[in-house]
Amino acid sequence: MTSLRWWMRVVGAFYVLQFVMMAFVRAPIRAFGPEGALAQASAGDGTARFLVDTWVTFGLEVGAIGVAVLIASRIPSQTKTLVWTVIGIELARGIIADIYMLARGINPTGLIVWLVIHTVIIVTGLHALRRAGLVGPDVS
């Protein structure tokens, strides 16, 4: 259970960090958003404000998941479903979403980094579940 506990702590903290970067630093908008979007939002442009608000909302979701994973890390033997949920999020909202954005012509540099991060979280999560005996052949 030690590796699962540490996986949950690292991933939970990473998700909380993502919340800060999305909601306060606005890093995704700076990296991937249209040039000048933050200035336009500050000037009251409705579409730009919607972009910022969407990222803040997304950040709140990611932060809530991170806090839940951190709290649950105290009892890793009872968190199989939560860990699978995070793995599913990393696959759908992570890898599939990044591939979609690559296909839409978004700058690939940052997206490739994120594809690697999502893959590492998935692979290490599966490994931690296996080591904890929470995934594999059903012996019941």
Secondary structure, DSSP 8 states (H G I E B T S, - for coil): -HHHHHHHHHHHHHHHHHHHIIIII-HHHHHHS-TTHHHHHHTT-HHHHHHHHHHHHHHHHHHHHHHHHHHHTTSGGG-HHHHHHHHHHIIIIIIIHHHHHHHTT--HHHHHHHHHHHHHHHHHHHHHHHHTT-SS----
